[in-house]
Amino acid sequence: MHFATSTREMAPLVQVEDELIGYMRQYARELQLKVNKMRIFQKEWATRRQQGPADPTSYVANPLISFPLMRRMYTDAPKLLEFAREEIGLGPLQKFLDSDLSSISALDIKMAATGFMRFRDVYGLDESEVANGKLYGIQYNSRLSAADCLALGTHWESLQKGKLACKWLRLALEQYEDHMDPVNRLLQSSRSQIYEKLGLTLLSMHDLPASQSALRKSIEWASKDDSTSLANHLVDNLTHMLVHVDNCRGKNPLPRNSALRCRYFSEGSPFLRLAPLKLEHLNLDPFIGLYHDVVSKEEQQDLMYLTRSRLEHRQVDRSSAEAEVAANASDHVKRLHRRIEDMTGLDLKDSEPLTVSNYGIGGQQLIHMDCEQPKEFIEPFTKEYRTATVQLYLSDVEMGGYASFPDLNIGLKPKSGSALVWHNIDNSGNCDIRSLNAICPVLLGTQWVARKRISGSGQWRRKPCRM
């Protein structure tokens, strides 16, 4: 195309030029933002230096000067250099970029933080006064920045001193200056990142409500360039954890005015027409049902007898001892397997062995899913793709030991001889997050449970439809 041959052909160039102007305006704006950030650095550092004596030795004699200096040289300066290297220039900038800071190590910053924090123990200083420039009753013309306090909080957290870490992380938020926000985001010490660190520290201290609140603040303060995947993930998990705690404490009883009812269950097997089971519907979608009086005393004793001498600690936290029972281990076990097939309408042929677990004081099963989503729906699926779970209760627990479904706000304490049944997949055959389940810690007594995880391809097609 020859644009100059006619005005008609040349006219589109106006749009091209307009686009170029827009690109240049955006480029100039980005350059100006970079200059502004560099000026904030320069002004902040120059102001700090002007406040102290000319003699370097006297200058660093004050811990309110020496620690921030150490932190800036180890943490801030490399990030500033990296920021500046995005566009290599000449002259003074090139000399600045050629600065070698490799001699400053992580050990240096660790030692500086340890030395700085030693004042607290020896002189009983108040952290807030120190952060605001007061040492032993004397106010100095210097203060710690949000990044300084964050570094000290991180140092205490690495030493597993959670309470002290939280103090300094909260001070980092108090010391935060809005005009320093662009720089703090570059230094990874923004409000969002401080709140995330605070949330993680509180989580390690098992303060779940405070941790969730801090992580939510982290998400609120995040910019479009900040990654909030970890905070979002933990907020969701903590929501489940807090519901789980309420479930364990009996704060989420089943609603009495629910449309769910207790009834005699006789579908799926000719035998059930003669001897129907007592079913209490706890939830319809996903299905959760409690079958009453389905495991006899003899069957309970038989399962405990078969496994008592073979119990092993298999879980990482060693909160329970377990043993597997073969489907043909005894006549009692054979009858239980037939009863499970009658209750669920599912085929146990490809399922895992019945597992008997014994939980002592504090014994629990953490929140988990029994189903693992297959990458492709190509049969046969792996055994971890479990369509349903049956939990048989072989003993009563004096206190604790509730069954908990955190995503559904359901917590209940089944009785000995009952069976809890729930589906792990939805109507589309996908693993259902709503089937998250757990066993609450046993507060008093001992708990015996037998668990059957039902797997096998095509189970949802075999299950009979019910009106």
KEPA-366442 format. One record per residue (C-alpha): x, y, z; residue number from 1. Coordinates in nm, 3 decimals. Layout:
% KEPA-366442
+---------+---------+---------+-----+
:      c1 :      c2 :      c3 : num :
+---------+---------+---------+-----+
:       X :       Y :       Z : NUM :
...
+---------+---------+---------+-----+
This chain:
% KEPA-366442
+---------+---------+---------+-----+
:      c1 :      c2 :      c3 : num :
+---------+---------+---------+-----+
:   0.000 :   0.000 :   0.000 :   1 :
:   0.124 :   0.351 :  -0.092 :   2 :
:  -0.026 :   0.587 :   0.162 :   3 :
:   0.081 :   0.904 :  -0.019 :   4 :
:  -0.108 :   0.830 :  -0.338 :   5 :
:  -0.441 :   0.956 :  -0.201 :   6 :
:  -0.599 :   1.105 :   0.104 :   7 :
:  -0.819 :   0.799 :   0.132 :   8 :
:  -0.516 :   0.575 :   0.175 :   9 :
:  -0.343 :   0.823 :   0.407 :  10 :
:  -0.636 :   0.871 :   0.646 :  11 :
:  -0.576 :   0.544 :   0.842 :  12 :
:  -0.232 :   0.677 :   0.939 :  13 :
:  -0.407 :   0.928 :   1.163 :  14 :
:  -0.538 :   0.640 :   1.372 :  15 :
:  -0.193 :   0.482 :   1.376 :  16 :
:  -0.046 :   0.811 :   1.495 :  17 :
:  -0.311 :   0.841 :   1.764 :  18 :
:  -0.219 :   0.492 :   1.883 :  19 :
:   0.149 :   0.586 :   1.888 :  20 :
:   0.070 :   0.897 :   2.091 :  21 :
:  -0.118 :   0.680 :   2.337 :  22 :
:   0.173 :   0.435 :   2.361 :  23 :
:   0.421 :   0.721 :   2.413 :  24 :
:   0.200 :   0.878 :   2.680 :  25 :
:   0.185 :   0.543 :   2.862 :  26 :
:   0.560 :   0.495 :   2.826 :  27 :
:   0.632 :   0.846 :   2.955 :  28 :
:   0.398 :   0.789 :   3.250 :  29 :
:   0.580 :   0.467 :   3.340 :  30 :
:   0.915 :   0.643 :   3.316 :  31 :
:   0.788 :   0.921 :   3.540 :  32 :
:   0.667 :   0.668 :   3.796 :  33 :
:   1.012 :   0.515 :   3.797 :  34 :
:   1.172 :   0.855 :   3.845 :  35 :
:   0.931 :   0.934 :   4.127 :  36 :
:   1.017 :   0.612 :   4.305 :  37 :
:   1.390 :   0.680 :   4.267 :  38 :
:   1.343 :   1.033 :   4.404 :  39 :
:   1.155 :   0.895 :   4.707 :  40 :
:   1.447 :   0.663 :   4.774 :  41 :
:   1.701 :   0.938 :   4.730 :  42 :
:   1.512 :   1.186 :   4.947 :  43 :
:   1.447 :   0.931 :   5.222 :  44 :
:   1.809 :   0.820 :   5.237 :  45 :
:   1.948 :   1.173 :   5.218 :  46 :
:   1.716 :   1.291 :   5.496 :  47 :
:   1.831 :   1.007 :   5.721 :  48 :
:   2.196 :   1.088 :   5.660 :  49 :
:   2.152 :   1.462 :   5.719 :  50 :
:   2.000 :   1.397 :   6.061 :  51 :
:   2.317 :   1.235 :   6.194 :  52 :
:   2.674 :   1.351 :   6.259 :  53 :
:   2.927 :   1.372 :   5.979 :  54 :
:   3.154 :   1.117 :   6.147 :  55 :
:   3.043 :   0.768 :   6.030 :  56 :
:   3.151 :   0.602 :   6.357 :  57 :
:   2.939 :   0.838 :   6.566 :  58 :
:   2.658 :   0.805 :   6.314 :  59 :
:   2.624 :   0.425 :   6.353 :  60 :
:   2.664 :   0.431 :   6.733 :  61 :
:   2.290 :   0.482 :   6.765 :  62 :
:   2.100 :   0.151 :   6.720 :  63 :
:   1.811 :   0.341 :   6.566 :  64 :
:   2.059 :   0.435 :   6.294 :  65 :
:   2.272 :   0.122 :   6.268 :  66 :
:   1.998 :  -0.140 :   6.229 :  67 :
:   1.803 :   0.051 :   5.960 :  68 :
:   2.135 :   0.113 :   5.780 :  69 :
:   2.215 :  -0.257 :   5.791 :  70 :
:   1.868 :  -0.349 :   5.670 :  71 :
:   1.870 :  -0.091 :   5.388 :  72 :
:   2.203 :  -0.211 :   5.257 :  73 :
:   2.102 :  -0.578 :   5.270 :  74 :
:   1.733 :  -0.559 :   5.170 :  75 :
:   1.652 :  -0.225 :   5.005 :  76 :
:   1.964 :  -0.150 :   4.804 :  77 :
:   1.968 :  -0.476 :   4.599 :  78 :
:   1.600 :  -0.431 :   4.511 :  79 :
:   1.665 :  -0.070 :   4.414 :  80 :
:   1.955 :  -0.176 :   4.194 :  81 :
:   1.741 :  -0.441 :   4.031 :  82 :
:   1.472 :  -0.178 :   3.972 :  83 :
:   1.725 :   0.059 :   3.816 :  84 :
:   1.876 :  -0.211 :   3.591 :  85 :
:   1.551 :  -0.248 :   3.404 :  86 :
:   1.683 :   0.029 :   3.180 :  87 :
:   2.060 :   0.070 :   3.165 :  88 :
:   2.176 :   0.429 :   3.135 :  89 :
:   2.509 :   0.608 :   3.120 :  90 :
:   2.706 :   0.840 :   3.344 :  91 :
:   2.615 :   0.857 :   3.715 :  92 :
:   2.342 :   0.597 :   3.671 :  93 :
:   2.590 :   0.348 :   3.528 :  94 :
:   2.819 :   0.398 :   3.824 :  95 :
:   2.521 :   0.345 :   4.051 :  96 :
:   2.432 :   0.022 :   3.873 :  97 :
:   2.787 :  -0.104 :   3.897 :  98 :
:   2.779 :  -0.092 :   4.277 :  99 :
:   2.876 :  -0.428 :   4.425 : 100 :
:   2.674 :  -0.528 :   4.734 : 101 :
:   2.757 :  -0.896 :   4.727 : 102 :
:   2.972 :  -0.870 :   5.037 : 103 :
:   2.662 :  -0.809 :   5.254 : 104 :
:   2.516 :  -1.146 :   5.352 : 105 :
:   2.208 :  -1.281 :   5.523 : 106 :
:   2.417 :  -1.344 :   5.829 : 107 :
:   2.487 :  -0.971 :   5.854 : 108 :
:   2.119 :  -0.878 :   5.866 : 109 :
:   2.050 :  -1.160 :   6.112 : 110 :
:   2.325 :  -1.041 :   6.342 : 111 :
:   2.208 :  -0.682 :   6.317 : 112 :
:   1.852 :  -0.781 :   6.408 : 113 :
:   1.970 :  -0.995 :   6.700 : 114 :
:   2.184 :  -0.712 :   6.833 : 115 :
:   1.905 :  -0.460 :   6.795 : 116 :
:   1.652 :  -0.679 :   6.977 : 117 :
:   1.896 :  -0.743 :   7.262 : 118 :
:   1.810 :  -0.396 :   7.396 : 119 :
:   1.458 :  -0.509 :   7.474 : 120 :
:   1.572 :  -0.776 :   7.719 : 121 :
:   1.851 :  -0.578 :   7.883 : 122 :
:   1.681 :  -0.240 :   7.914 : 123 :
:   1.315 :  -0.338 :   7.912 : 124 :
:   1.236 :  -0.101 :   7.627 : 125 :
:   0.886 :  -0.062 :   7.487 : 126 :
:   0.870 :  -0.171 :   7.124 : 127 :
:   0.640 :   0.112 :   7.022 : 128 :
:   0.867 :   0.377 :   7.178 : 129 :
:   1.171 :   0.226 :   7.009 : 130 :
:   0.996 :   0.222 :   6.671 : 131 :
:   0.909 :   0.590 :   6.714 : 132 :
:   1.264 :   0.694 :   6.806 : 133 :
:   1.266 :   0.689 :   7.187 : 134 :
:   1.551 :   0.508 :   7.364 : 135 :
:   1.553 :   0.485 :   7.742 : 136 :
:   1.335 :   0.793 :   7.780 : 137 :
:   1.524 :   1.007 :   7.528 : 138 :
:   1.350 :   1.105 :   7.204 : 139 :
:   1.576 :   1.101 :   6.897 : 140 :
:   1.516 :   1.256 :   6.558 : 141 :
:   1.487 :   0.917 :   6.389 : 142 :
:   1.237 :   0.635 :   6.368 : 143 :
:   1.199 :   0.288 :   6.224 : 144 :
:   1.014 :   0.251 :   5.896 : 145 :
:   0.748 :  -0.006 :   5.818 : 146 :
:   1.010 :  -0.210 :   5.631 : 147 :
:   1.241 :  -0.199 :   5.937 : 148 :
:   0.965 :  -0.326 :   6.166 : 149 :
:   0.868 :  -0.594 :   5.914 : 150 :
:   1.228 :  -0.717 :   5.906 : 151 :
:   1.238 :  -0.738 :   6.287 : 152 :
:   0.902 :  -0.915 :   6.296 : 153 :
:   1.025 :  -1.163 :   6.036 : 154 :
:   1.340 :  -1.218 :   6.243 : 155 :
:   1.138 :  -1.299 :   6.555 : 156 :
:   0.910 :  -1.526 :   6.354 : 157 :
:   1.211 :  -1.722 :   6.228 : 158 :
:   1.307 :  -1.777 :   6.592 : 159 :
:   0.951 :  -1.904 :   6.662 : 160 :
:   0.879 :  -1.610 :   6.892 : 161 :
:   0.527 :  -1.556 :   6.767 : 162 :
:   0.407 :  -1.295 :   7.018 : 163 :
:   0.710 :  -1.070 :   6.965 : 164 :
:   0.685 :  -1.118 :   6.588 : 165 :
:   0.321 :  -1.005 :   6.595 : 166 :
:   0.414 :  -0.695 :   6.797 : 167 :
:   0.666 :  -0.582 :   6.537 : 168 :
:   0.442 :  -0.671 :   6.244 : 169 :
:   0.163 :  -0.459 :   6.393 : 170 :
:   0.415 :  -0.181 :   6.448 : 171 :
:   0.507 :  -0.210 :   6.081 : 172 :
:   0.144 :  -0.131 :   5.999 : 173 :
:   0.141 :   0.162 :   6.243 : 174 :
:   0.463 :   0.302 :   6.096 : 175 :
:   0.338 :   0.270 :   5.740 : 176 :
:   0.353 :   0.596 :   5.542 : 177 :
:   0.123 :   0.632 :   5.245 : 178 :
:   0.370 :   0.839 :   5.045 : 179 :
:   0.613 :   0.547 :   5.065 : 180 :
:   0.362 :   0.301 :   4.924 : 181 :
:   0.514 :   0.274 :   4.573 : 182 :
:   0.855 :   0.206 :   4.722 : 183 :
:   0.720 :  -0.038 :   4.981 : 184 :
:   0.548 :  -0.237 :   4.709 : 185 :
:   0.879 :  -0.256 :   4.524 : 186 :
:   1.054 :  -0.368 :   4.843 : 187 :
:   0.783 :  -0.631 :   4.910 : 188 :
:   0.690 :  -0.458 :   5.233 : 189 :
:   0.348 :  -0.323 :   5.136 : 190 :
:   0.052 :  -0.330 :   5.371 : 191 :
:  -0.077 :  -0.635 :   5.188 : 192 :
:   0.249 :  -0.823 :   5.243 : 193 :
:   0.275 :  -0.717 :   5.609 : 194 :
:  -0.080 :  -0.839 :   5.674 : 195 :
:  -0.003 :  -1.167 :   5.497 : 196 :
:   0.305 :  -1.218 :   5.715 : 197 :
:   0.101 :  -1.134 :   6.025 : 198 :
:  -0.168 :  -1.381 :   5.918 : 199 :
:   0.087 :  -1.659 :   5.867 : 200 :
:   0.245 :  -1.589 :   6.206 : 201 :
:  -0.092 :  -1.595 :   6.382 : 202 :
:  -0.175 :  -1.918 :   6.200 : 203 :
:   0.142 :  -2.078 :   6.337 : 204 :
:   0.022 :  -1.970 :   6.683 : 205 :
:  -0.317 :  -2.139 :   6.618 : 206 :
:  -0.505 :  -1.810 :   6.655 : 207 :
:  -0.741 :  -1.889 :   6.368 : 208 :
:  -0.987 :  -1.594 :   6.387 : 209 :
:  -0.709 :  -1.334 :   6.408 : 210 :
:  -0.516 :  -1.508 :   6.129 : 211 :
:  -0.820 :  -1.508 :   5.901 : 212 :
:  -0.883 :  -1.137 :   5.976 : 213 :
:  -0.521 :  -1.045 :   5.889 : 214 :
:  -0.527 :  -1.247 :   5.566 : 215 :
:  -0.849 :  -1.080 :   5.460 : 216 :
:  -0.682 :  -0.743 :   5.521 : 217 :
:  -0.396 :  -0.861 :   5.302 : 218 :
:  -0.641 :  -0.928 :   5.020 : 219 :
:  -0.815 :  -0.591 :   5.073 : 220 :
:  -0.487 :  -0.396 :   5.050 : 221 :
:  -0.347 :  -0.592 :   4.757 : 222 :
:  -0.290 :  -0.417 :   4.426 : 223 :
:  -0.342 :  -0.573 :   4.084 : 224 :
:   0.028 :  -0.664 :   4.080 : 225 :
:   0.021 :  -0.843 :   4.417 : 226 :
:  -0.029 :  -1.217 :   4.433 : 227 :
:  -0.313 :  -1.307 :   4.670 : 228 :
:  -0.333 :  -1.678 :   4.586 : 229 :
:  -0.184 :  -1.786 :   4.920 : 230 :
:  -0.401 :  -1.549 :   5.124 : 231 :
:  -0.717 :  -1.653 :   4.938 : 232 :
:  -0.633 :  -2.020 :   4.983 : 233 :
:  -0.571 :  -1.979 :   5.356 : 234 :
:  -0.885 :  -1.767 :   5.410 : 235 :
:  -1.095 :  -2.044 :   5.255 : 236 :
:  -0.920 :  -2.310 :   5.464 : 237 :
:  -0.955 :  -2.105 :   5.781 : 238 :
:  -1.325 :  -2.062 :   5.714 : 239 :
:  -1.353 :  -2.439 :   5.714 : 240 :
:  -1.133 :  -2.465 :   6.022 : 241 :
:  -1.346 :  -2.218 :   6.220 : 242 :
:  -1.666 :  -2.399 :   6.123 : 243 :
:  -1.498 :  -2.728 :   6.214 : 244 :
:  -1.411 :  -2.594 :   6.559 : 245 :
:  -1.773 :  -2.489 :   6.611 : 246 :
:  -1.885 :  -2.832 :   6.490 : 247 :
:  -1.657 :  -2.998 :   6.745 : 248 :
:  -1.797 :  -2.778 :   7.022 : 249 :
:  -2.155 :  -2.865 :   6.931 : 250 :
:  -2.238 :  -2.511 :   6.814 : 251 :
:  -2.386 :  -2.625 :   6.481 : 252 :
:  -2.672 :  -2.860 :   6.573 : 253 :
:  -2.890 :  -3.002 :   6.300 : 254 :
:  -3.191 :  -2.775 :   6.233 : 255 :
:  -3.507 :  -2.910 :   6.393 : 256 :
:  -3.738 :  -2.742 :   6.142 : 257 :
:  -3.561 :  -2.901 :   5.845 : 258 :
:  -3.755 :  -3.085 :   5.577 : 259 :
:  -3.525 :  -3.382 :   5.636 : 260 :
:  -3.684 :  -3.677 :   5.812 : 261 :
:  -3.605 :  -4.010 :   5.975 : 262 :
:  -3.750 :  -4.310 :   5.792 : 263 :
:  -3.719 :  -4.680 :   5.734 : 264 :
:  -3.490 :  -4.752 :   5.438 : 265 :
:  -3.593 :  -5.052 :   5.228 : 266 :
:  -3.475 :  -4.971 :   4.872 : 267 :
:  -3.197 :  -5.139 :   4.677 : 268 :
:  -3.217 :  -5.489 :   4.822 : 269 :
:  -3.491 :  -5.753 :   4.860 : 270 :
:  -3.359 :  -5.825 :   5.210 : 271 :
:  -3.428 :  -5.468 :   5.320 : 272 :
:  -3.796 :  -5.512 :   5.243 : 273 :
:  -3.806 :  -5.769 :   5.521 : 274 :
:  -3.567 :  -5.587 :   5.758 : 275 :
:  -3.552 :  -5.216 :   5.670 : 276 :
:  -3.283 :  -4.995 :   5.819 : 277 :
:  -3.344 :  -4.684 :   6.026 : 278 :
:  -3.214 :  -4.389 :   5.822 : 279 :
:  -3.181 :  -4.032 :   5.942 : 280 :
:  -3.129 :  -3.788 :   5.653 : 281 :
:  -2.871 :  -3.524 :   5.750 : 282 :
:  -2.818 :  -3.362 :   5.409 : 283 :
:  -2.957 :  -3.418 :   5.059 : 284 :
:  -2.692 :  -3.262 :   4.834 : 285 :
:  -2.443 :  -3.409 :   4.882 : 286 :
:  -2.614 :  -3.702 :   5.047 : 287 :
:  -2.527 :  -3.760 :   5.413 : 288 :
:  -2.724 :  -4.019 :   5.605 : 289 :
:  -2.696 :  -4.172 :   5.950 : 290 :
:  -2.811 :  -4.533 :   5.979 : 291 :
:  -2.902 :  -4.629 :   6.335 : 292 :
:  -2.844 :  -4.971 :   6.495 : 293 :
:  -2.679 :  -5.133 :   6.193 : 294 :
:  -2.367 :  -5.275 :   6.364 : 295 :
:  -2.443 :  -5.529 :   6.635 : 296 :
:  -2.243 :  -5.559 :   6.958 : 297 :
:  -2.100 :  -5.890 :   6.835 : 298 :
:  -1.985 :  -5.730 :   6.508 : 299 :
:  -1.829 :  -5.438 :   6.694 : 300 :
:  -1.638 :  -5.672 :   6.926 : 301 :
:  -1.529 :  -5.889 :   6.634 : 302 :
:  -1.378 :  -5.595 :   6.442 : 303 :
:  -1.190 :  -5.474 :   6.750 : 304 :
:  -1.070 :  -5.827 :   6.824 : 305 :
:  -0.945 :  -5.878 :   6.466 : 306 :
:  -0.738 :  -5.558 :   6.471 : 307 :
:  -0.637 :  -5.497 :   6.833 : 308 :
:  -0.295 :  -5.665 :   6.798 : 309 :
:  -0.224 :  -5.520 :   6.450 : 310 :
:  -0.290 :  -5.150 :   6.504 : 311 :
:  -0.025 :  -4.923 :   6.352 : 312 :
:   0.033 :  -4.547 :   6.344 : 313 :
:  -0.008 :  -4.452 :   5.979 : 314 :
:  -0.101 :  -4.084 :   5.994 : 315 :
:   0.174 :  -3.824 :   6.001 : 316 :
:   0.050 :  -3.667 :   6.326 : 317 :
:   0.008 :  -4.014 :   6.487 : 318 :
:  -0.334 :  -3.919 :   6.618 : 319 :
:  -0.475 :  -4.267 :   6.566 : 320 :
:  -0.377 :  -4.630 :   6.521 : 321 :
:  -0.519 :  -4.827 :   6.226 : 322 :
:  -0.542 :  -5.177 :   6.083 : 323 :
:  -0.707 :  -5.320 :   5.773 : 324 :
:  -0.958 :  -5.605 :   5.777 : 325 :
:  -1.004 :  -5.835 :   5.479 : 326 :
:  -1.355 :  -5.874 :   5.343 : 327 :
:  -1.355 :  -6.246 :   5.432 : 328 :
:  -1.185 :  -6.212 :   5.771 : 329 :
:  -1.489 :  -6.351 :   5.954 : 330 :
:  -1.859 :  -6.420 :   5.909 : 331 :
:  -1.935 :  -6.095 :   6.091 : 332 :
:  -1.721 :  -5.897 :   5.844 : 333 :
:  -1.884 :  -6.068 :   5.546 : 334 :
:  -2.228 :  -5.972 :   5.673 : 335 :
:  -2.113 :  -5.613 :   5.732 : 336 :
:  -1.993 :  -5.587 :   5.374 : 337 :
:  -2.328 :  -5.709 :   5.243 : 338 :
:  -2.503 :  -5.458 :   5.469 : 339 :
:  -2.284 :  -5.175 :   5.339 : 340 :
:  -2.377 :  -5.268 :   4.982 : 341 :
:  -2.744 :  -5.266 :   5.085 : 342 :
:  -2.710 :  -4.924 :   5.251 : 343 :
:  -2.525 :  -4.756 :   4.965 : 344 :
:  -2.645 :  -4.943 :   4.659 : 345 :
:  -2.280 :  -4.951 :   4.551 : 346 :
:  -2.049 :  -5.235 :   4.451 : 347 :
:  -1.760 :  -5.297 :   4.694 : 348 :
:  -1.561 :  -5.518 :   4.456 : 349 :
:  -1.291 :  -5.259 :   4.370 : 350 :
:  -1.298 :  -5.076 :   4.703 : 351 :
:  -1.027 :  -5.049 :   4.965 : 352 :
:  -1.027 :  -5.286 :   5.264 : 353 :
:  -1.228 :  -5.197 :   5.571 : 354 :
:  -1.001 :  -4.993 :   5.799 : 355 :
:  -1.046 :  -4.995 :   6.177 : 356 :
:  -0.910 :  -4.691 :   6.362 : 357 :
:  -0.866 :  -4.633 :   6.734 : 358 :
:  -0.851 :  -4.274 :   6.862 : 359 :
:  -0.729 :  -4.200 :   7.214 : 360 :
:  -0.723 :  -3.871 :   7.406 : 361 :
:  -0.681 :  -3.591 :   7.151 : 362 :
:  -0.706 :  -3.837 :   6.862 : 363 :
:  -0.856 :  -3.684 :   6.551 : 364 :
:  -0.872 :  -3.691 :   6.173 : 365 :
:  -0.791 :  -3.359 :   6.010 : 366 :
:  -1.012 :  -3.192 :   5.749 : 367 :
:  -0.974 :  -3.375 :   5.420 : 368 :
:  -1.152 :  -3.506 :   5.113 : 369 :
:  -1.187 :  -3.878 :   5.052 : 370 :
:  -1.204 :  -3.824 :   4.676 : 371 :
:  -0.921 :  -3.738 :   4.438 : 372 :
:  -1.031 :  -3.587 :   4.108 : 373 :
:  -0.912 :  -3.786 :   3.804 : 374 :
:  -0.731 :  -3.586 :   3.537 : 375 :
:  -0.940 :  -3.754 :   3.269 : 376 :
:  -1.261 :  -3.950 :   3.298 : 377 :
:  -1.119 :  -4.260 :   3.138 : 378 :
:  -1.193 :  -4.589 :   3.310 : 379 :
:  -1.061 :  -4.757 :   3.510 : 380 :
:  -1.008 :  -4.474 :   3.760 : 381 :
:  -0.755 :  -4.482 :   4.041 : 382 :
:  -0.862 :  -4.616 :   4.380 : 383 :
:  -0.835 :  -4.261 :   4.522 : 384 :
:  -1.144 :  -4.166 :   4.319 : 385 :
:  -1.384 :  -4.264 :   4.595 : 386 :
:  -1.753 :  -4.223 :   4.528 : 387 :
:  -1.875 :  -4.269 :   4.885 : 388 :
:  -1.756 :  -4.331 :   5.240 : 389 :
:  -1.914 :  -4.541 :   5.513 : 390 :
:  -1.807 :  -4.485 :   5.873 : 391 :
:  -1.910 :  -4.750 :   6.127 : 392 :
:  -1.904 :  -4.652 :   6.495 : 393 :
:  -1.787 :  -4.933 :   6.720 : 394 :
:  -1.784 :  -4.750 :   7.055 : 395 :
:  -1.926 :  -4.450 :   7.235 : 396 :
:  -1.710 :  -4.152 :   7.333 : 397 :
:  -1.766 :  -3.969 :   7.661 : 398 :
:  -1.659 :  -3.628 :   7.526 : 399 :
:  -1.555 :  -3.513 :   7.179 : 400 :
:  -1.509 :  -3.731 :   6.872 : 401 :
:  -1.780 :  -3.555 :   6.668 : 402 :
:  -1.810 :  -3.615 :   6.294 : 403 :
:  -1.762 :  -3.281 :   6.118 : 404 :
:  -1.852 :  -3.156 :   5.770 : 405 :
:  -1.704 :  -2.801 :   5.768 : 406 :
:  -1.840 :  -2.690 :   5.431 : 407 :
:  -2.195 :  -2.786 :   5.531 : 408 :
:  -2.193 :  -2.661 :   5.893 : 409 :
:  -2.280 :  -3.012 :   6.011 : 410 :
:  -2.141 :  -3.159 :   6.330 : 411 :
:  -2.282 :  -3.464 :   6.504 : 412 :
:  -2.191 :  -3.725 :   6.762 : 413 :
:  -2.299 :  -4.068 :   6.634 : 414 :
:  -2.372 :  -4.349 :   6.877 : 415 :
:  -2.213 :  -4.689 :   6.893 : 416 :
:  -2.365 :  -4.924 :   6.634 : 417 :
:  -2.453 :  -4.647 :   6.385 : 418 :
:  -2.316 :  -4.595 :   6.035 : 419 :
:  -2.252 :  -4.256 :   5.875 : 420 :
:  -2.270 :  -4.260 :   5.494 : 421 :
:  -2.188 :  -3.973 :   5.258 : 422 :
:  -2.123 :  -3.923 :   4.888 : 423 :
:  -1.791 :  -3.775 :   4.776 : 424 :
:  -1.890 :  -3.692 :   4.416 : 425 :
:  -2.156 :  -3.465 :   4.271 : 426 :
:  -2.413 :  -3.549 :   4.003 : 427 :
:  -2.155 :  -3.481 :   3.731 : 428 :
:  -1.912 :  -3.733 :   3.874 : 429 :
:  -1.668 :  -3.469 :   4.001 : 430 :
:  -1.518 :  -3.476 :   4.348 : 431 :
:  -1.742 :  -3.256 :   4.563 : 432 :
:  -1.563 :  -3.002 :   4.787 : 433 :
:  -1.873 :  -2.998 :   5.005 : 434 :
:  -1.786 :  -3.349 :   5.120 : 435 :
:  -1.491 :  -3.221 :   5.325 : 436 :
:  -1.497 :  -3.416 :   5.650 : 437 :
:  -1.306 :  -3.466 :   5.973 : 438 :
:  -1.320 :  -3.636 :   6.313 : 439 :
:  -1.297 :  -3.398 :   6.608 : 440 :
:  -1.038 :  -3.462 :   6.882 : 441 :
:  -1.144 :  -3.708 :   7.150 : 442 :
:  -1.166 :  -3.509 :   7.472 : 443 :
:  -1.245 :  -3.795 :   7.709 : 444 :
:  -1.249 :  -4.167 :   7.641 : 445 :
:  -1.148 :  -4.376 :   7.340 : 446 :
:  -1.311 :  -4.409 :   6.999 : 447 :
:  -1.325 :  -4.708 :   6.765 : 448 :
:  -1.431 :  -4.646 :   6.404 : 449 :
:  -1.437 :  -4.870 :   6.098 : 450 :
:  -1.419 :  -4.690 :   5.766 : 451 :
:  -1.502 :  -4.817 :   5.419 : 452 :
:  -1.405 :  -4.592 :   5.128 : 453 :
:  -1.591 :  -4.707 :   4.821 : 454 :
:  -1.413 :  -4.663 :   4.489 : 455 :
:  -1.441 :  -4.812 :   4.145 : 456 :
:  -1.532 :  -4.673 :   3.803 : 457 :
:  -1.892 :  -4.614 :   3.713 : 458 :
:  -2.029 :  -4.635 :   4.067 : 459 :
:  -2.257 :  -4.334 :   4.020 : 460 :
:  -2.420 :  -4.515 :   3.725 : 461 :
:  -2.481 :  -4.830 :   3.927 : 462 :
:  -2.644 :  -4.646 :   4.213 : 463 :
:  -3.023 :  -4.677 :   4.167 : 464 :
:  -3.224 :  -4.359 :   4.122 : 465 :
:  -3.468 :  -4.280 :   4.401 : 466 :
:  -3.784 :  -4.077 :   4.370 : 467 :
+---------+---------+---------+-----+
